Amino acid sequence: MARYTGPKSKIARRFREPIFGPDKALEKRSYGPGQHGPNKRRGKQSEYSIQLTEKQKAKYTYGILERQFLNLFKKASAMKGITGENLLILCESRLDNTVYRLGIAPTRSAARQFVSHKHITVNGKVVNIPSYSLREGDVVGVREKSKSLEAITNSIASRTTDYDWLNWNPSTMSGTMLNTPSREMIPENIKEQLIVELYSK
């Protein structure tokens, strides 16, 4: 399955945001990557460039490739409500992202791997599709045979953040999706309206 496997610090420095989590390289060098990064003068960006940058940031943040992202946008456009907000809600409702939000995995890429390797269950059944879309009431848990995995136990032991739309049960190592998150609940710094404008051209 195709996915981005290149240098993450370089991407984070391009957007000047820790989109893959805390990054020492970004903290030390808050300017853009490359030989001319520190001295490069930022000219006025075109409207298209600003929109494209925002789309790329969203794609890298959630670990979604172009075709998948376009399909999500089409699905968001067909839903009731604001298209940009629907798009982010669909991204947040992915199984790999929910595994990350629950603290079962330390990063989204690790969450994707846990799902692909059949360590994760949805409503008691193993699901190995990272893009699986969750609904209200779905219970995401760790497969019984995988509960002793060091990578999972370490991640759960260090979890510090809870989200309003998810309920975590430490005794069963599972979490329930209470409802679909509203835009105000989603902490990502993404200007979704710019993405809508880009795709609408």
N, C-alpha and C positions, 0 to 999 in steps of 0.2 A: 504494500500500500504506500503510495507516494506521500511524502511529508517533508517539511523543511528540516534539514540536518546540518545546516551550515553554522557559522559562528554567531552565537546569540548576542554577545556583547556588542558586536559590530552593528547589528540591527537595532539594539536598544539605543546605541549612541546616535544612530541616524535619526531616530525620532526624539532623542533626548529625554526618554522616559524609560523607567525600569519595567517594560512590558512583559518581561519573562520572570519578574521577581527581583529581589534585592541583587544588585550587581556592583561589585567593587570597582570594576573597570569604568563603569559609568560615573561612579562617585569621584574617582580620581581624574577622569578626563570627561568633563561635561560638554565637550565640543564634539563636532561630527567626526566620523572615522576618516582614515586616509591620510596621505602625506600632507595635504594642504588643509586638513581639518581645523587646526587651531587658528590659521590665518585667513581662511576662506571668507570672503565677504558675501554675506547673504543678500543677493539681489532680491528685488520684489518678485514674489512668486505669482505665477498666473493663477487664475481661478481654478483651471483644470488641475494644475499641479497641487494645489491645496486639497482639492477633493480627492485626488488620487492618493496622496499621502495618507489621508484619513482612512481610506479604504484599506490600504496596505497595512496600516497600524492595526486595524480591526482583525484582518486576516491573520497576521502574525500573533496577535494577542490570543486568539482562540485556536490557533493551529489549524486553520481551514484553508484549503487550496481554492483557486479561482473558480473552478466549475461548481464546487460545492457551495461556495459563497454566493454565486449567482443564482443557484437553485434556491438557496435560503431567501434571497431577496425576492425572487418571484413568488415564493410561498408567502412571504411577509406582505407583499403587495396585494395578494388575494384575500388577506385577512381583514377583518373590521378593525378600525382604529388607525393610528398613525404608523405609517410604513416603517420609518426609522426605528421607532420604539419596538415594533413587532420584530424587526430584524435582530435587535439585541436580545430580546426575550427568547427568540428561537436559538440564538447562540448559547445563552445561559441554560437553556433546557436540554442541551446535549448531555448525553451520559458522561462523557469524559470530563466535561466542565463541572458537572455536579459532583463527581467523585473528587475532583480537586477542591471544590467549595466546601465539601463535607470534611476535608482534612485527611481523607484516606490516602491521598497522594500529595507529595510536597509541591509538585508542579503539574501543569496541564499535560506536558509531554509524558510524565511518569504515569499520570492517570490514564492517558491513552494506551500506554503499554500494559497497565494492569487489566484494562478492559479487554484488549486484544489477546492477552494470555489467559483469559477466562478465570480471573480472580474475583470478578464482580458479578453480583446477582441483582436482578430487578424482580421484585415480588416473588422471591424465592427461586427464580430460574436464572441460570447462567446466561448472560448476554455478552457477546464479544464484538459488538458493533459500537465503536466510539461515538458515531453520529446519531445513535438511537435517541429519539426524542421522547422525553419524559412528560408525563401528565400529572395533574394534581392527584395526590393520594398514592403515587408510586413509591415503593420502598426500595432504596438502593443499599445493598449490604455487601459484606465481604464473604466470599465462599468459605464454607466451614474448613476445608482443607488448607485455605490460604491465610487463616486468621493468625497463624504463628509466624508468617513471613516477616523478617526483620525490617524490610523496607516499609511495610505497611504499619507495623506496630510502632516504629520510630516516628513515622509521620503523624499517626494518631496521638501519640504521647506529646508531641510538640504543637498540636493544633491550638490556636488562640482566638480564632475569629468565628463567630456564629452569624448566620444570615437569617433575616426575618422570614424568608420563604422556605427555609429548611429546618427540620427538627432532628437533632442528633441523639441517638441512644447509645451511650458508651457500653452498656452491658451486652447488647446484641451486635455491636459494631455495625450499626445500620442507621440510615437516615431517611426521613420521609419528606417528600416534596409537598408541603402544605398547600401551596398555591403557586401560580406563575408569578414571577417577580414583576413589579412595576418598574418603570425607568428610574424612579427615585431610589429604588433599592439597589440598583446595579452600580457598583463603585468604579467601573472602568471609565477612564477619561477619554471617551470617544464621542466626537461630534457626528452623530448618526445622520443628521440632516444633510451634511455634505456628501455622504455616501449615496443618499437617495437622489440628490441633484446630479451626481456623476452618472448613475445608472439610468437616469431619466432623459439623458441627452439623446 
